């Protein structure tokens, strides 16, 4: 059982989460070949291009690959800086191994690159304070000089990116609406005015070294004298892919171009102990990360995140979920076969094998319709069949479905899935419904004794079964949510047995958002015990028990 047998199917690698600026799943310069880092287009930062990896970094990668091939039980990384630049360090096929970084070691990456551990099992990574740093700044930081309903005029600190939308990364910033996010900060407290999503539309350079930043929506939460950050997202920072029983200890992220600790696919059961996402010590940085802090997608056994700190993130602190699949149409007269859309590009339906169970749910109400046992699953490639589902997104959003789906259609793959018995008419007759693969739903996740604080978006998205969230301190972000999100096609469609206990939720000084725990209507066996809410005026409310 070195790796879950399901992982030997080697499904296609998923697109990096929310990398929606390109038609391809990777940025144009994130390398796929360990020895061939691609050349970056013109860069809008203080450094016009990445330097490329150092000899120490390339030597480290080679030495670890040799140790993996030799089956060594322990590999020690000497304490020094390793500049990987625009090279993603891919560690593949490690089993039954301990990787120990000596205290003082650091890894430095150009925007969009990071560490990827794939197809591995039973590996412990002892970071001993291992720092993940950037080669050059990966976001804009400056000060607000003028505020208009449509734009702000800003100065930009020289050590950070310039917000030039003619060049990378702002010519192709990825993320929602293919636009970089904008946040305003109090100059005295250096805390964010957390007023929700704002996005940059374009930029114009003015006289006197100022920039005019036009937003896609009316400007809100900004005042002259505030600080500002503008942050795109791309690539990976610390990424576990198609792996299981990986323990990450005391790894500290000080900057990253996309999600911080990301796990996708495989048997799961991974542990994150004493990890951190924090501002770089001694720096003037406002952000520690450009996107989500911790993100778990489509693993078998859910992650354990304990005794950790996640802060100053450019999106949600925490998201644990699987991916919903879409029933597109019935196929054949027997009633046993469906055409199904995998919106991740094939990563969630490719691992299906004979005997697996899919559960079906109504597209909009999310009411359960049926369970069915899989006989076979094959990817469809012929143009005629693909054409039957080519307009699925537009049709689902239009009457009579009117589904609220935000996630783009860019990475979809179509599968023909056959079941052991005819399916109820309610599953296929309306054409569009949803399917859940519960064996790949992060069941049993544990989130305990962590400190989450100062995030751009939500406190946590708890979208998995048998999940416990206990003894956490959460400060200054939006709500804590137990629900599936149809709009992102994320979350177990049968969420149950979720426990929240002994958590403290603190809100800061913004009047237009408030601390809350939000449970999706209709869920059962979701229990919230001994929760303390601390409000902007310092008042505290403790709720002993609640449940549905």
Helices and strands as residue ranges (DSSP letters): G 5-9, H 55-70, E 74-77, E 81-85, E 89-92, E 95-101, E 106-109, E 115-118, E 121-134, E 140-147, E 151-156, G 176-178, E 181-185, E 200-205, G 207-209, E 211-215, E 227-231, E 238-241, E 244-253, E 261-264, E 271-273, E 276-277, E 294-297, E 304-306, E 309-313, E 318-321, E 325-330, E 337-342, E 357-362, E 368-379, H 383-388, H 392-397, E 413-419, H 425-428, E 433-436, G 438-440, E 446-448, E 451-455, E 458-462, E 468-470, E 473-475, E 478-482, G 486-488, E 496-501, E 504-506, E 517-519, E 524-534, E 540-547
